[in-house]
Amino acid sequence: MSISRRNFIKGSSSALIAGMLPVSMVKLAFAKPEHNFTFAYISDSHIQHIKNNQFVRNWDQGLKRAVAEANLLDPKPDFAVFGGDLAQLGTKAELDHGAEILSGLRYKNYMVMGEHDYYLDYGEYWSELYGKQYYSFDHKGVHFVVLNSILTYDEWNNRWDTAEQRMGEMAGLDNPNGSPFMVGKKQLKWLKKDLAKYDKDTPVVVFSHSPLQKIYKGWNFWTEEAEQIQKLLNRFEQANVIYGHVHQIQYNQIGNIAFSSVMSTAWPWPYPSTYAQAESHLPILTVPMNRADPFDERDATGWQFMNMHSGRTDLSFNLYSNDNRILKWNAKRNHLEDDKYQYQNNPTAPQKHY
């Protein structure tokens, strides 16, 4: 099969996030149209059990709508990806309910492990439902890698009296008792061996839950071995990391690696002011926008288009209840720029009607 890998996603990998909810359709376009394909992406539903057959309605209804809209995508995707945090507290009831909803997808579905799926039983029941917690596959000349990026230190895991306490501590966003995420030595060794089989001009797409960057430790937008993973990916001419977890718009470029977040179907997180204190070696990460509105759980969710030109990612967000965003690659600055809100002299004021 003759594929022009140098034109990987040339003209666009469109990540379409449909309707009010984040449903991505990523189009990978090659020199020969017959080699083009698309995949759908949904993330962070946080199905939460109340009692009996009752679940938090906003979250499970969000996932139901995302699945329904994914099934209406045109062209039809070759496969789908769920980006992690199917459940909120990792219970069988939550995972079963989420699995039942996801079973409505009309495409083969690849699953990513999230911390909310993992820390009650270390992903045992999730694995019964979905299999391996990290793996790779090839599709039409592109190498895809799925990582479990939410592991942590054994000392932290063994600190808690009960599994429920461990799950609750890791589930908190701004919790001083939390612990940084990692992939671990075993998985790093596997990743190195897996990627070694491919030439540098092979397009690589990595799906992770955490960002594979060190963005903001206080909210665990962080992966301990980020630099080691980036070193393995940087030898590829076109490498892309797509991740969930952060429930907000993020984009970044480190060497040859383009990083793009996918928003949550459940709720958006605001942007911490301490982003300004991030390590100076990181390029611009994201632009604070006019959100989140505590009275609108769908604030800042909407359609999202991700255009990757030879490994460089342009982003367009058509937001349901907020200002639209356009992020374009600036070759001179070597990073993405927001067309309106990029720099400090033109910020968006935060909402104040709490």
N, C-alpha and C positions, 0 to 999 in steps of 0.2 A: 504494500500500500504506500503510495507516494504522497507524503504530506509535507507541506512547507512549514516546518516547525518554527521558522523565524517569523512567520506571519501569524503566530499563535494569537488568537483572539484579536487579530487585526480587524478593525472595523467594529468590533465590540464583542465583549462578553456582557450582554445585557442582563443585569440582575433586576428583574421586575418584581417589585414588591406590590402586591395587587390590592386594590380597593383601599380600605382603611388599614389593612394589616400587612406586616412584612412577609410577603411571599416572593422569593427571588426566582427569576428565571435567567440563568446565565447562558449566554450564547457564545460558543467558541467557533470562530470563523477561520477557515483555512483557504489556501490558494484555490483549491478545488471545492466548489460548493457541495459536492456529494459527500465530503468529509466533515461538513459542519454538524454540530449537534448542540443541544441545550440540556441543562439540568435545572431542576427547581430546588429552592432552599427555604426552609422554615426553621425558626429557632426560638428557644426560651419561652415555652408555654406555661410552665410553672403550675401545672394542674394541682390544685390543693383540695384535699378531702376534708369535709366537715363532719358528716356522720351518715351511716347507712348508704344510700345512693345519692347523697347530696355533695356537691362540689362547688367551690367558689365560681359563680356563674360567669363573671367577666373573663376568667382565664380559660375555662373549658370551651366557652362559646367562641373565644378568640381563635383557639386552635381549630374548632369545627369550621369556622369561616375560612381560615387560611387553607385548610385541606380542600374545601369546596372550590375556592378560587384557583388553587393550584391545578385542580382537575380541568379548569376551563382555559388554561394557558394555551396559546397558539403562537408558534408551533408547539406541539406536544413534546415535553422534555423526554430525553432518553432515560433519565432516572431522577430521583429526588434525594435530598439530604436533609436530615433533621439535626440541628446544630447543638443539641444538648439542653439540659434542664427541662426535660419532659415533665418531671414531677417537681413538687416544691419541697417535700420532706422525705422523698424516697420510699414511700410505703407501697405495698403491693396494690392497694386500692387505687392510689394515684397512678402508678405505672400501668396497671391494667386498663384504667379508664383512658389514659393517654394512648396506649397501644390500640385500643378499640377505635378511637378516633382516627389515628394514623392509618389504620387498616383500610380506611376509605380512599387512600391515595391510589391512583390507577397506574402508578409507576413503581419500579423497583426502588426501594428506599434504603439508603445508607445512614446509619446512626452514629452520632458523636456522643461521647459520655460527658455529662455535666456534673458539677459538684453536688447539686441537689438530687441527682440520681444515684450518687455514689456513697455518701458518708454514713448512711444508716446501716448498710450491710456490706460496704466496700464493693458495691455494684453487683453483688451475687445474683439478685433477682433480675436486674436489668440484663445481665449476661445470659440468664435462662431465656429471656425473651428475644435477645438480639445477637448473641454470640460474642465474638472477640471485642475487646475494649480498644484495641488499636490494630490497624491493618492497612493494606494498600491494594490498589487495583489499577488497571490500565483500561483506557477507553479511547479508541480511535486516535492513538498516537500521543495521548496525554497521560502522564502518570499522576494519579491521585493518592494522597496519603491522609489517613485519618488517625489522629493522635488522641490519646487520653492525657490531656494536659492539666488535670486537676488533682494529681496526686500530691502528697506532702510527706513530711518527716514522720518516721515511726514514733519518735518521742512524742509528737503532738497527738498522733492517733491513740496512743496508749494512756493519755493523760486523763481521760474522762471516765466517769463511773458507769455510764450507760451509753449504748449506741444512740439513743434518742438525744442525749446531751451532746454527743459528738456531732450529730447531724445538725442540731440547733445552733451550735457554736459556729460551724462552717457556713451555715445558711445566712448569717448576718452580714449585711453590707459593710457597715462601719463598726466592726467589732474588734476591740483590742485583744480579744482572746483567739482571734483567727490565726491562720498560718498561710504563708505564701504557697502558691501552686507550683508544681513541677511535673516533669515527665518521668524522672527517675533514671538511674544508671542502666537498667535492663532495657528500657524503651529507647534510650539514646543509642545504645549499642545496636539495637535492632534497626533504628532509623538510619544510622551510618551504613550498615550493611545493605539495607534496602535501596538507598539512593546511589550507592556505589555501582549498581548495575546499569546506570543510565548515563548517557552522554550529556555534556553540558548544554547542548542545544535542545534537549528534551523539555517540553513544557511541563512544569510541575505546579500542581495546586494542592495546598495543604489545608485540610479542614481541622480546626482545633476549637476547643471551647474558650479557653483563656487566650489572650492576644498574642502569645509568643513574643512579647515585648515586656519591658519594665516601664509601665506608664504611671501607675499610682498605687503604691503598696497599701495605703490605708483602706482602699476599697477592693484590694486584691485584683486589680487590673494589672496582673503581674505574673510572670513565669520565671522561676529561679534560673533555669538554664537557657534563658533567651539567647544569650550571645553564642552559646554552643550550637543551638539549633540554627541560628542565622548563619553561622559559619558553614554549616553543612549545605544550606540552601543557596548561599551567595555564589557558589561556583556555577549555578545554572543561569543561563542568559535570561530566562523568563521564569521567575518564581513568584507565586502569589499565595498569600495566606488569607483565608476567609474564616472569620470567627464570630461567635455570639457573645454571651456573658455580660457585655457592658451595657446593653439596653440603650444605646445612644449612637449617634453618628460619630465614627472615628475613621481616620484614614492616615496613612503614614507610608514613607518610603525609606528603606534602609538598604543601601547598596542596590542590588538587583531585585530586592524583594519588595513587592507591593502588598501592603496590609489594608484590608477592608473589613469593617464590622458589618454585621447584619442585625437589624433591630429586633426587638422582642415582640411576640404576638400578645404579650400580657400587659406590660406597662413600660414607660420610659424612665430611665434614671436621669436626674439632672447632672450637670457638669460640676465637679468639685473645683472650688476656687484654687485649690492647691496644685492644679495642673501647672500653674505658673512656676511652681517650684520643682518641676520635673528635671531630671538630669540634663545638663546643657548639651550633651552630645546627641540628644534626640531631636530630629526635625520637628516642625510644627505638627502636632498630633490631631487637633480638632479645634473647632471654633465654637465657643459657647453661644447657644442660641436662646431664643425667647421661650424657655420652658424649664421645668415641667409644671403644668397646671395641675394642682392637686385635686381639682374638681373635674378633670377630664382625663380618664385613664388612657385614652387614645391619642392624647396630645403628642405630636411628633412622630406618630406612625403614619405610613402612607406608601406610595409607590416609590421604588428605588431602582435606578438604572446604573449599572456598573460597566463602563467601557474600558477594556484593557487593550491598549495599543502596544503591541510588542512588549508586554509585561508592564506597561505603565497604565495606571488606572485612573480614568475619569469617572466622576460620580454625579448623578443628578437625582435630587430628592424632591418629589412632588408630595408635600406633606398635607395630611388631611385637615389639620386644624392649626397650621402654623405657616410661617413664610417658607416658600420653596427655596432650595439651595442648589447651586451649581458649583462643582469643584472640578477644576481643570488642571492638567499637568503643565507646569511652567518649566520648560527645558533649561532656562538660564539659572533658575533657583534650584532646580533638581528636586522639586517636590510639588505636591498638589497645592492649589490655592483656591480659596473660596472667592467667587466673583464679586461678592459684596461685603462680607464680614471678616475678611482674613486678618486684618491687623488691628492693633490696639486703638487707633484713631477712629475706627468706625465699628464699634461693637453694637450688639443688640442688647437693649435694656432688659433685665429680668422681669418676669411677672411679679406683681406685688399683691394681687388680690387674694391673699390667703384667708 
